[in-house]
Amino acid sequence: MAVICVAREFAALGDETVLELAGLTGYKAIDKEYIEARMTERGIAPEVRAKYDEKKPGFWASLSQDRDDYLHFLRTVLFEEAANGDCIITGRGGFAIFAGVPGVISIKLVAPREIRLQRLKARFQCDDKRAEQMLRQNDHDRRGFHDYFFGIDWNDPVYYDMTINTGKEHPATVARIIDQLRTLIVTEEKEKACLARMNELRLGQAIVTEIVYTRSIPVHFVEADVRGTKVTLHGVANTQSAIDAATAAARKVQGIETVENAIQIVQEFAVMP
């Protein structure tokens, strides 16, 4: 199996290219609407998603528990979908979330600013000023989203296997270019490694969900590093009983045979007046 992550500038024909690519490869397209529906199933309301979806949150939103919930369930949805088989992920920091996973191809679609402005004016039947406002806002939001959630500059080409200028080519042509890259660099060995790693990532998210959201165990900054059927838990807690409860919760997740606990105890302290 393989996963193709497509990052795209606003008005760079990203959705159109993904549609063509899905038809060409038979891969499942994981787009904004699909991700939103899956996150709604997990209790992430539309008004919460609106604060964080491909944008840097405001000050108060950045301090909210909603922020952690959004990122956790975004990762959960993407890991589950990727573990199910071949797919194309549109935006949402997919290339950052799956960084280092074998069998993942990361693509960036760009286009000259003037061409993007022309596309926006044609699509929204608006004037130059309105098109410029939309373009500036979307570029700002997407840059802020990747910087805030992943600490990266999404304009740095080092994060992508290929950057394609869609100002010159039709989405169908761009899709064929991406597919040819896939056939060249995704070997059978990488496909097997991709499937194995995606299952590990899926299990790790399931364990964190069990500890934090299902059982509400008071362990903070929980991470679950799964390798094969073994998981190593990381985080901080105030009591040994919380650590023991987290261990028990991890053991209940199907597919896990061994739990190694690296959660640290950090005693609470009071701030003196």
TISE-612544 format. One line per 3 residues: their letters; for each residue x, y, z of N, C-alpha, C. Coordinates in Angstrom, 1 decimal. Atoms other than C-alpha are relative to their C-alpha. Layout:
<sites>
A	X/Y/Z/X/Y/Z/X/Y/Z ~ ... .
</sites>
This chain:
<sites>
MAV	0.8/-1.2/0.0/0.0/0.0/0.0/0.9/1.2/0.0 ~ -0.7/-1.2/0.0/1.0/3.6/-0.4/-1.0/1.2/0.4 ~ 0.8/-1.2/-0.3/-0.2/7.0/0.8/0.6/1.2/-0.7 .
ICV	-0.5/-1.2/0.7/0.0/10.2/-1.2/-0.6/1.2/0.7 ~ 0.5/-1.2/-0.7/-0.2/13.5/0.7/0.2/1.2/-0.9 ~ -0.1/-1.1/1.0/-1.0/16.5/-1.4/-0.3/1.3/0.8 .
ARE	0.2/-1.4/-0.5/-0.4/20.0/0.0/-0.2/0.9/-1.2 ~ 0.2/-0.9/1.1/-1.6/22.8/-2.1/-0.3/1.4/0.4 ~ 0.3/-1.4/-0.1/-1.6/26.5/-2.4/-1.5/0.2/-0.3 .
FAA	1.3/-0.3/0.3/-5.0/28.1/-2.5/-0.1/0.4/-1.5 ~ 0.2/-0.3/1.5/-6.3/28.2/-6.2/1.2/-0.6/-0.8 ~ -1.0/0.7/0.8/-3.5/25.8/-7.3/-0.6/-1.3/-0.5 .
LGD	0.7/1.2/0.6/-6.1/23.2/-8.5/0.2/-1.3/0.8 ~ -0.2/1.2/-0.8/-5.5/20.8/-5.6/-1.1/-1.0/0.0 ~ 1.2/0.9/0.0/-9.0/19.4/-5.3/-0.2/-0.7/-1.4 .
ETV	0.2/0.6/1.4/-9.2/18.9/-9.1/1.1/-1.0/-0.3 ~ -1.1/0.9/0.3/-5.8/17.2/-9.2/-0.2/-1.3/0.8 ~ 0.3/1.2/-0.8/-6.7/14.8/-6.3/-1.1/-0.8/-0.6 .
LEL	1.1/0.7/0.7/-9.9/13.9/-8.1/0.5/-0.8/-1.2 ~ -0.6/0.7/1.1/-8.0/13.0/-11.2/0.9/-1.1/0.4 ~ -0.9/1.0/-0.5/-5.4/11.1/-9.2/-0.7/-1.2/0.5 .
AGL	0.8/1.1/-0.5/-8.0/9.1/-7.4/-0.6/-0.9/-1.1 ~ 0.5/0.7/1.2/-9.6/8.1/-10.7/1.1/-0.8/-0.7 ~ -1.1/0.6/0.7/-6.3/7.2/-12.2/0.6/-1.2/0.8 .
TGY	-0.7/1.0/-0.8/-4.9/5.1/-9.3/-1.0/-1.0/0.7 ~ 1.0/0.8/-0.8/-8.1/3.8/-7.6/0.2/0.2/1.5 ~ -0.2/-0.3/-1.4/-6.9/5.2/-4.3/-1.2/0.8/0.5 .
KAI	1.1/-0.7/-0.7/-9.4/6.6/-1.8/0.4/1.4/0.2 ~ -0.3/-1.4/-0.2/-9.5/10.4/-1.7/-0.5/0.4/1.4 ~ 0.4/-0.4/-1.4/-9.5/11.7/1.9/0.1/1.5/-0.1 .
DKE	0.0/-1.4/0.2/-10.6/15.3/1.5/-0.6/0.7/1.2 ~ 0.5/-0.8/-1.1/-11.9/18.1/3.8/-1.3/-0.5/0.5 ~ 1.3/0.4/-0.4/-15.5/17.0/3.8/0.0/-1.4/0.7 .
YIE	-0.1/1.3/-0.6/-14.6/13.4/4.6/0.6/0.0/1.4 ~ -0.6/-0.1/-1.3/-12.3/14.3/7.4/-0.9/0.7/1.0 ~ 1.0/-0.7/-0.9/-14.9/16.7/8.9/-1.1/-0.9/0.5 .
ARM	1.0/0.9/-0.3/-17.5/14.0/8.8/0.5/-1.0/1.1 ~ -0.6/1.0/-0.9/-15.2/11.5/10.6/0.3/0.7/1.4 ~ -0.3/-0.7/-1.2/-14.2/14.1/13.2/-1.3/0.3/0.8 .
TER	1.3/-0.3/-0.7/-17.9/15.0/13.9/-0.5/-1.3/0.7 ~ 0.4/1.2/-0.6/-18.5/11.3/14.6/0.7/-0.2/1.4 ~ -0.7/0.1/-1.3/-15.9/11.7/17.4/-0.2/1.1/0.9 .
GIA	0.4/-1.1/-0.9/-17.5/14.7/18.9/0.7/1.3/-0.2 ~ -0.7/-1.3/0.3/-15.4/17.5/17.3/-1.0/0.8/-0.8 ~ 1.1/-0.8/0.6/-18.1/20.1/16.6/0.5/0.9/-1.1 .
PEV	-0.5/-0.9/1.1/-18.0/22.3/13.4/0.6/1.3/0.5 ~ -0.6/-1.3/-0.5/-17.4/25.4/15.5/1.4/-0.2/0.6 ~ -1.3/0.3/-0.4/-14.4/23.8/17.0/1.0/-0.2/-1.1 .
RAK	-0.8/0.1/1.2/-13.0/22.7/13.7/0.3/1.3/-0.7 ~ -0.2/-1.3/0.7/-13.5/26.2/12.3/1.1/0.8/0.6 ~ -1.1/-0.7/-0.7/-11.0/27.5/14.9/1.4/-0.4/-0.5 .
YDE	-1.3/0.5/0.2/-8.2/25.3/13.8/0.3/-0.5/-1.5 ~ -0.2/0.7/1.3/-8.8/23.9/10.3/0.9/0.8/-1.0 ~ -0.9/-0.7/0.9/-5.8/24.9/8.2/0.2/1.5/0.2 .
KKP	-0.3/-1.4/-0.4/-5.2/28.1/10.1/0.6/0.0/1.4 ~ -0.6/-0.2/-1.3/-3.3/29.3/13.1/-1.1/0.5/1.0 ~ 1.0/-0.4/-0.9/-5.7/29.6/16.1/0.3/1.3/0.6 .
GFW	-0.2/-1.2/-0.7/-6.3/32.8/17.9/0.6/-0.3/1.4 ~ -0.7/0.2/-1.3/-4.8/33.4/21.4/-0.8/-0.9/0.9 ~ 0.7/0.8/-1.0/-7.6/32.0/23.5/-0.3/-1.4/-0.6 .
ASL	0.1/1.3/0.5/-8.2/29.1/21.1/1.2/-0.9/0.1 ~ -1.2/0.7/-0.2/-4.6/28.2/21.4/0.2/-0.6/1.4 ~ -0.1/0.4/-1.3/-5.0/27.8/25.1/-1.1/-1.1/0.4 .
SQD	1.1/0.8/-0.3/-8.1/25.7/24.9/0.3/-1.5/-0.2 ~ -0.1/1.5/0.1/-8.5/21.9/25.4/-0.4/-0.4/-1.4 ~ 0.4/0.3/1.4/-10.2/22.0/22.0/1.1/-0.2/-1.0 .
RDD	-1.2/0.1/0.9/-6.8/22.5/20.4/0.5/-1.4/0.0 ~ -0.6/1.4/-0.2/-5.5/19.2/21.8/-1.0/-1.0/-0.6 ~ 1.0/1.0/0.5/-8.8/17.4/20.9/0.1/0.0/-1.5 .
YLH	0.0/-0.1/1.5/-8.7/18.7/17.3/1.2/-0.8/-0.6 ~ -1.2/0.6/0.5/-5.1/17.6/16.7/0.0/-1.5/0.2 ~ 0.0/1.4/-0.3/-5.6/14.2/18.4/-0.9/-0.7/-1.0 .
FLR	1.0/0.7/0.8/-8.7/13.3/16.4/0.3/0.2/-1.5 ~ -0.4/-0.2/1.3/-7.3/14.7/13.2/1.0/-1.2/-0.3 ~ -1.0/1.1/0.2/-4.3/12.3/13.6/-0.7/-1.4/0.0 .
TVL	0.7/1.3/-0.1/-6.7/9.5/14.6/-0.6/-0.4/-1.3 ~ 0.7/0.3/1.2/-8.8/9.8/11.5/1.0/-0.3/-1.2 ~ -1.0/0.3/1.0/-5.7/10.0/9.2/0.7/-1.3/0.1 .
FEE	-0.7/1.3/-0.2/-4.0/7.0/10.8/-0.9/-1.1/-0.3 ~ 0.9/1.1/0.3/-7.1/4.9/10.6/-0.2/-0.2/-1.5 ~ 0.2/0.0/1.4/-7.7/5.8/7.0/1.2/-0.6/-0.8 .
AAN	-1.2/0.5/0.6/-4.1/5.1/6.0/0.2/-1.4/0.3 ~ -0.2/1.4/-0.3/-4.1/1.8/7.8/-1.0/-0.9/-0.7 ~ 1.0/0.8/0.8/-7.1/0.7/5.7/0.5/-0.2/-1.4 .
GDC	-0.5/0.3/1.4/-5.1/0.9/2.5/0.3/1.3/-0.8 ~ -0.4/-1.1/0.8/-4.1/3.1/-0.4/-0.9/1.2/0.1 ~ 0.8/-1.2/-0.1/-5.3/6.7/-0.1/0.8/1.2/-0.4 .
IIT	-0.6/-1.3/0.3/-4.7/10.3/-1.1/-0.6/1.0/1.1 ~ 0.4/-1.0/-1.0/-4.8/12.9/1.7/0.2/1.4/-0.5 ~ -0.1/-1.4/0.4/-5.6/16.4/0.8/0.2/1.0/1.2 .
GRG	-0.2/-1.0/-1.0/-4.1/19.1/3.0/0.1/-0.6/1.4 ~ 0.1/0.3/-1.4/-4.5/19.0/6.8/1.4/-0.4/0.6 ~ -1.3/0.3/-0.5/-0.7/18.7/7.3/0.4/-1.5/-0.1 .
GFA	-0.3/1.4/0.2/-0.7/15.1/6.0/1.5/-0.3/-0.1 ~ -1.4/0.2/0.3/2.9/15.4/4.8/0.8/0.1/1.3 ~ -0.7/-0.2/-1.2/4.0/16.5/8.3/-0.4/-1.2/1.0 .
IFA	0.4/1.1/-0.9/1.9/13.9/10.2/0.6/-1.3/-0.4 ~ -0.6/1.3/0.5/3.3/11.0/8.1/1.5/0.1/-0.3 ~ -1.4/-0.1/0.3/6.8/12.3/7.9/0.8/-1.2/0.5 .
GVP	-0.9/1.1/-0.4/9.4/9.5/7.9/-0.6/-1.4/-0.2 ~ 0.7/1.3/0.2/6.8/6.7/7.1/0.4/-0.5/-1.4 ~ -0.3/0.5/1.4/8.0/4.5/4.2/-1.3/-0.2/-0.8 .
GVI	1.2/0.2/0.8/5.7/4.3/1.3/-0.9/1.2/-0.1 ~ 0.8/-1.2/0.0/4.4/7.9/1.8/0.6/1.0/-1.0 ~ -0.5/-1.0/1.0/4.8/10.4/-1.1/-0.7/1.3/0.4 .
SIK	0.5/-1.3/-0.3/4.5/14.1/-0.3/0.1/0.9/-1.2 ~ 0.0/-0.9/1.2/3.5/16.5/-3.1/-0.5/1.4/0.4 ~ 0.4/-1.4/-0.2/3.2/20.3/-3.1/-0.4/0.5/-1.3 .
LVA	0.5/-0.6/1.2/1.0/22.0/-5.7/0.0/1.5/0.1 ~ -0.1/-1.4/0.0/1.8/25.6/-6.5/-0.4/0.6/-1.3 ~ 0.2/-0.7/1.3/1.0/28.2/-9.2/0.4/1.4/0.2 .
PRE	-0.4/-1.4/-0.1/2.1/31.7/-10.0/-1.2/0.8/0.6 ~ 1.0/-0.9/-0.6/0.3/34.4/-8.0/-1.1/0.5/-0.9 ~ 1.0/-0.6/1.0/-1.3/36.1/-11.0/-1.0/-1.1/-0.5 .
IRL	0.9/1.0/0.4/-2.7/32.8/-12.2/-1.0/-0.4/1.0 ~ 0.9/0.3/-1.1/-4.1/32.0/-8.8/-1.1/1.1/0.1 ~ 1.0/-1.1/-0.1/-5.8/35.5/-8.7/-1.0/-0.1/-1.2 .
QRL	1.0/0.2/1.1/-7.3/34.9/-12.2/-1.0/-1.1/0.3 ~ 0.9/1.1/-0.3/-8.7/31.6/-11.1/-1.0/0.4/1.1 ~ 0.9/-0.4/-1.0/-10.2/33.1/-8.0/-1.1/1.0/-0.5 .
KAR	0.9/-0.9/0.5/-11.8/35.9/-9.9/-1.1/-0.7/-0.9 ~ 0.9/0.8/0.9/-13.3/33.4/-12.4/-1.0/-0.8/0.9 ~ 0.8/1.0/-0.8/-14.5/31.0/-9.7/-1.1/0.8/0.9 .
FQC	0.9/-0.7/-0.9/-16.1/33.6/-7.3/-0.6/1.2/-0.6 ~ 0.6/-1.1/0.7/-17.0/36.2/-9.9/0.2/1.3/0.8 ~ -0.3/-1.2/-0.8/-15.2/38.9/-7.9/1.1/0.9/-0.6 .
DDK	-1.0/-1.0/0.6/-12.9/41.9/-8.5/1.4/-0.3/0.5 ~ -1.4/0.2/-0.4/-9.2/42.1/-8.1/0.2/0.2/1.5 ~ -0.2/-0.3/-1.5/-9.4/43.5/-4.5/-0.5/-1.2/0.8 .
RAE	0.6/1.1/-0.8/-11.6/40.7/-3.2/0.9/-1.3/-0.3 ~ -0.9/1.2/0.3/-9.4/38.0/-5.0/1.3/0.1/0.8 ~ -1.3/-0.2/-0.8/-6.3/39.5/-3.4/-0.2/-0.2/1.4 .
QML	0.3/0.2/-1.4/-7.9/39.5/0.0/-0.1/-1.5/0.3 ~ 0.2/1.5/-0.2/-8.9/35.8/-0.3/1.4/-0.7/0.0 ~ -1.3/0.7/0.2/-5.5/34.8/-1.5/1.0/0.3/1.1 .
RQN	-0.9/-0.3/-1.0/-3.6/36.7/1.1/-0.4/-0.7/1.3 ~ 0.5/0.6/-1.2/-5.8/35.4/3.9/0.3/-1.5/0.0 ~ -0.2/1.5/0.0/-5.6/31.7/2.8/1.5/-0.3/0.0 .
DHD	-1.4/0.2/-0.1/-1.8/31.9/2.3/0.5/0.2/1.4 ~ -0.3/-0.3/-1.4/-1.5/33.4/5.8/-0.5/-1.2/0.9 ~ 0.6/1.1/-0.8/-3.8/30.7/7.3/0.8/-1.3/-0.1 .
RRG	-0.6/1.3/0.2/-2.1/27.7/5.8/1.5/0.0/0.5 ~ -1.4/-0.1/-0.6/1.4/29.0/6.7/-0.1/-0.1/1.5 ~ 0.1/0.0/-1.5/0.2/29.6/10.3/-0.4/-1.3/0.5 .
FHD	0.4/1.4/-0.5/-1.5/26.2/10.6/1.2/-0.9/0.1 ~ -1.2/0.9/0.0/1.7/24.3/9.7/1.0/0.4/1.0 ~ -1.0/-0.5/-1.0/3.9/26.5/11.9/-0.5/-0.3/1.4 .
YFF	0.5/0.2/-1.4/1.6/26.3/14.9/-0.1/-1.5/0.4 ~ 0.2/1.4/-0.4/0.7/22.6/14.9/1.2/-0.9/-0.2 ~ -1.1/0.9/0.3/3.9/21.1/13.4/1.4/0.7/0.1 .
GID	-1.3/-0.7/-0.1/6.6/23.8/13.8/0.8/0.0/-1.2 ~ -0.7/0.0/1.3/7.5/23.8/10.1/-0.4/1.1/-0.9 ~ 0.3/-1.0/1.1/7.6/26.2/7.2/-0.4/-0.8/-1.2 .
WND	0.6/0.8/1.0/5.3/24.6/4.7/0.5/0.4/-1.4 ~ -0.6/-0.5/1.3/7.0/26.6/1.9/1.4/-0.6/-0.2 ~ -1.3/0.6/0.1/10.3/24.8/2.5/-0.1/-1.3/-0.9 .
PVY	0.1/1.2/0.9/10.7/22.3/-0.4/0.5/-1.3/0.5 ~ -0.7/1.2/-0.5/12.7/19.9/1.7/-1.1/-1.0/0.5 ~ 1.0/0.9/-0.6/9.4/18.5/3.1/-0.8/-0.8/-1.1 .
YDM	0.8/0.6/1.1/8.1/17.3/-0.3/0.9/-0.8/-0.9 ~ -0.7/0.8/1.0/9.2/14.6/-2.8/0.0/0.7/-1.3 ~ 0.1/-0.7/1.3/8.0/16.8/-5.6/-0.9/1.2/0.2 .
TIN	0.8/-1.1/0.1/6.7/20.3/-6.1/-0.4/0.3/-1.5 ~ 0.4/-0.1/1.4/4.6/20.9/-9.3/-0.7/1.3/-0.2 ~ 0.6/-1.2/0.4/3.6/24.1/-10.9/-1.3/-0.3/-0.9 .
TGK	1.2/0.3/0.7/-0.1/23.7/-11.9/-0.5/1.2/-0.9 ~ 0.4/-1.2/0.9/-0.1/27.1/-13.7/0.1/-0.4/-1.5 ~ -0.3/0.4/1.4/1.1/25.3/-16.8/-0.7/-1.3/-0.5 .
EHP	0.6/1.3/0.4/-0.6/21.9/-16.8/-1.4/-0.3/0.5 ~ 1.4/0.4/-0.4/-4.1/20.4/-16.6/0.1/-1.0/1.2 ~ -0.1/0.9/-1.1/-4.9/18.5/-13.4/0.2/-1.5/-0.4 .
ATV	-0.2/1.3/0.5/-5.1/15.3/-15.4/1.5/-0.3/-0.3 ~ -1.4/0.1/0.3/-1.5/15.8/-16.5/0.8/-0.1/1.3 ~ -0.6/0.0/-1.3/-0.4/16.6/-13.0/-0.2/-1.3/0.7 .
ARI	0.3/1.3/-0.7/-2.1/13.5/-11.7/0.9/-1.1/-0.6 ~ -0.8/1.1/0.6/-0.2/11.3/-14.2/1.5/0.2/0.4 ~ -1.4/-0.2/-0.4/3.1/12.9/-13.2/0.2/-0.6/1.4 .
IDQ	-0.1/0.5/-1.4/2.4/12.1/-9.5/0.0/-1.5/0.0 ~ 0.1/1.5/0.0/1.4/8.5/-10.4/1.3/-0.6/-0.5 ~ -1.3/0.5/0.5/4.6/8.0/-12.4/1.1/0.0/1.1 .
LRT	-0.9/-0.1/-1.2/6.6/9.2/-9.3/-0.3/-1.2/0.9 ~ 0.3/1.1/-0.9/4.7/6.7/-7.2/0.5/-1.3/-0.5 ~ -0.4/1.3/0.6/5.5/3.8/-9.5/1.6/-0.1/0.1 .
LIV	-1.4/0.0/0.0/9.2/4.8/-9.4/0.6/-0.2/1.4 ~ -0.6/0.0/-1.3/9.8/5.2/-5.7/-0.7/-0.8/1.0 ~ 0.7/0.8/-1.0/7.2/3.1/-3.9/0.2/-1.5/-0.4 .
TEE	-0.2/1.4/0.3/8.6/-0.4/-4.0/-0.9/-0.9/0.8 ~ 0.8/1.0/-0.7/6.9/-3.6/-2.8/0.5/0.0/1.5 ~ -0.5/0.0/-1.3/9.2/-3.5/0.2/-0.5/1.2/0.8 .
KEK	0.5/-1.2/-0.7/8.1/0.1/1.1/-1.5/-0.1/0.2 ~ 1.4/0.1/-0.2/4.5/-0.8/0.6/-0.3/-0.9/1.3 ~ 0.2/0.8/-1.2/4.8/-3.6/3.2/0.3/0.7/1.3 .
ACL	-0.4/-0.8/-1.2/6.7/-1.3/5.6/-1.0/1.1/0.3 ~ 1.0/-1.1/-0.2/4.1/1.4/5.1/-1.2/-0.6/0.7 ~ 1.2/0.6/-0.7/1.2/-0.9/6.1/0.3/-0.3/1.4 .
ARM	-0.3/0.4/-1.3/3.0/-2.2/9.1/0.1/1.3/0.9 ~ -0.2/-1.3/-0.8/3.9/1.4/10.3/-1.3/0.7/0.2 ~ 1.3/-0.6/-0.2/0.4/2.7/9.7/-0.8/-0.7/1.1 .
NEL	0.7/0.8/-1.1/-1.0/-0.1/11.9/0.5/0.4/1.3 ~ -0.6/-0.4/-1.3/1.4/0.9/14.6/-0.5/1.4/0.4 ~ 0.5/-1.3/-0.3/0.4/4.5/14.4/-1.5/0.0/0.4 .
RLG	1.5/0.1/-0.3/-3.3/3.6/14.4/-0.1/-0.6/1.5 ~ 0.0/0.6/-1.3/-2.7/1.4/17.5/0.4/1.1/1.1 ~ -0.5/-1.0/-1.0/-0.8/4.2/19.3/-1.1/1.1/0.3 .
QAI	1.1/-1.0/-0.2/-3.7/6.7/18.7/-1.1/-0.7/0.8 ~ 1.1/0.7/-0.7/-6.2/4.1/19.9/0.3/-0.1/1.5 ~ -0.4/0.1/-1.4/-4.2/3.7/23.1/-0.2/1.4/0.7 .
VTE	0.1/-1.4/-0.6/-4.1/7.5/23.8/-1.5/0.3/0.1 ~ 1.4/-0.3/-0.1/-7.8/7.7/23.1/-0.6/-0.8/1.2 ~ 0.5/0.8/-1.1/-8.5/4.9/25.6/0.4/0.6/1.3 .
IVY	-0.5/-0.5/-1.3/-6.4/6.5/28.3/-0.6/1.4/0.3 ~ 0.4/-1.4/-0.2/-7.4/10.2/27.8/-1.5/0.2/-0.1 ~ 1.3/-0.3/0.3/-10.8/10.2/26.3/-1.1/-1.0/0.5 .
TRS	1.0/1.0/-0.4/-12.5/6.9/27.2/0.0/-0.1/1.5 ~ -0.1/0.3/-1.4/-11.2/6.4/30.7/0.3/1.3/0.9 ~ -0.3/-1.3/-0.7/-10.2/10.0/31.6/1.0/-0.2/1.1 .
IPV	-1.1/0.3/-1.0/-7.1/8.8/33.4/0.9/1.3/0.0 ~ -0.8/-1.2/-0.2/-5.1/11.8/34.8/1.5/-0.1/-0.3 ~ -1.3/0.0/0.5/-2.0/11.4/32.7/0.1/1.0/-1.1 .
HFV	-0.1/-1.1/0.9/-0.8/14.4/30.8/1.1/-0.2/-1.0 ~ -0.9/0.1/1.1/1.1/14.7/27.5/0.3/-1.4/-0.4 ~ -0.1/1.4/0.2/0.4/11.1/26.8/0.5/-0.3/-1.5 .
EAD	-0.4/0.5/1.3/2.3/9.4/23.9/0.1/-1.5/0.1 ~ -0.1/1.4/0.0/2.1/5.8/22.9/0.8/-0.4/-1.3 ~ -0.9/0.4/1.0/5.0/4.5/20.8/-0.1/-1.5/-0.2 .
VRG	0.2/1.4/0.3/4.0/1.2/19.2/1.0/-0.5/-1.0 ~ -0.9/0.7/0.9/6.5/-1.1/17.6/-0.4/-1.5/0.0 ~ 0.5/1.4/0.1/5.0/-4.4/16.5/-1.2/-0.1/1.0 .
TKV	1.1/0.2/-1.0/2.8/-5.6/19.4/0.4/0.6/1.4 ~ -0.4/-0.6/-1.3/4.7/-3.6/22.1/-0.2/1.5/-0.1 ~ 0.1/-1.5/-0.1/3.9/-0.1/23.3/0.8/0.5/1.1 .
TLH	-0.7/-0.8/-1.1/6.0/2.3/25.3/-0.8/1.2/0.3 ~ 0.8/-1.2/-0.4/3.9/4.9/27.2/0.9/1.1/0.5 ~ -0.7/-1.2/-0.5/5.3/8.4/27.8/-1.0/1.0/0.5 .
GVA	0.9/-1.1/-0.6/3.8/11.3/29.8/0.4/0.3/1.4 ~ -0.2/-0.3/-1.4/3.6/12.7/33.3/-1.3/-0.2/0.7 ~ 1.2/0.2/-0.9/1.2/11.9/36.2/0.4/0.4/1.4 .
NTQ	-0.2/-0.3/-1.4/0.8/12.8/39.8/0.1/-1.2/1.0 ~ 0.1/1.1/-0.9/0.3/9.4/41.2/0.4/-1.3/-0.7 ~ -0.3/1.3/0.6/1.4/5.8/40.7/-1.3/-0.7/-0.5 .
SAI	1.2/0.7/0.3/-2.2/4.7/40.6/-0.5/0.4/-1.4 ~ 0.3/-0.5/1.4/-2.7/6.9/37.4/0.8/-0.8/-1.0 ~ -0.9/0.7/0.9/0.3/5.2/35.8/-0.5/-1.4/-0.1 .
DAA	0.5/1.4/0.1/-1.0/1.8/36.7/-1.3/-0.1/-0.8 ~ 1.2/0.1/0.7/-4.4/2.6/35.3/0.2/0.2/-1.5 ~ -0.4/-0.2/1.4/-2.8/3.8/32.0/0.5/-1.3/-0.6 .
TAA	-0.5/1.2/0.4/-0.9/0.6/31.8/-1.1/-1.0/-0.3 ~ 1.1/0.9/0.1/-4.1/-1.4/32.3/-0.8/0.3/-1.3 ~ 0.8/-0.4/1.2/-5.9/0.6/29.6/0.7/-0.4/-1.3 .
ARK	-0.8/0.3/1.2/-3.1/0.1/27.1/-0.1/-1.5/-0.3 ~ 0.1/1.5/0.2/-3.3/-3.7/27.6/-1.3/-0.4/-0.5 ~ 1.3/0.4/0.4/-7.0/-3.7/26.8/-0.2/0.3/-1.5 .
VQG	0.2/-0.3/1.5/-6.4/-2.4/23.2/0.5/-1.2/-0.8 ~ -0.3/1.2/0.8/-6.5/-5.2/20.7/1.2/0.2/-0.9 ~ -1.2/-0.1/0.8/-3.2/-5.9/19.1/1.2/0.3/0.8 .
IET	-1.1/-0.2/-0.9/-1.1/-5.0/22.1/0.3/-1.1/0.9 ~ -0.4/1.1/-0.9/0.8/-7.7/23.9/0.9/0.4/1.2 ~ -1.0/-0.4/-1.0/3.5/-5.9/25.8/-0.1/1.5/0.3 .
VEN	0.1/-1.4/-0.4/3.3/-2.6/27.7/1.2/0.4/0.8 ~ -1.1/-0.6/-0.8/6.4/-0.7/28.8/-0.3/1.4/0.4 ~ 0.5/-1.2/-0.5/5.7/2.2/31.0/1.2/1.0/0.3 .
AIQ	-1.0/-1.0/-0.2/7.9/5.3/30.8/-0.6/1.3/0.5 ~ 0.7/-1.2/-0.6/5.4/7.7/32.4/0.7/0.5/1.3 ~ -0.7/-0.6/-1.1/7.1/10.0/34.9/-1.0/0.5/1.1 .
IVQ	0.8/-0.6/-1.0/5.6/11.0/38.3/0.6/1.4/0.3 ~ -0.3/-1.4/-0.3/5.6/14.8/38.8/-0.9/0.4/1.1 ~ 0.8/-0.4/-1.1/4.3/15.8/42.2/-0.6/1.5/-0.2 .
EFA	0.6/-1.4/0.1/1.9/18.8/42.3/0.6/0.8/1.1 ~ -0.5/-0.9/-1.0/3.1/21.8/44.1/-0.9/1.3/0.0 ~ 0.8/-1.2/-0.1/1.3/24.9/45.4/0.9/1.3/-0.1 .
VMP	-0.7/-1.2/0.1/2.4/28.4/44.5/-0.3/0.9/1.2 ~ 0.2/-0.8/-1.3/2.9/30.4/47.7/-0.3/1.4/-0.4 ~ 0.4/-1.4/0.2/1.3/33.8/47.9/1.1/1.0/0.3 .
</sites>
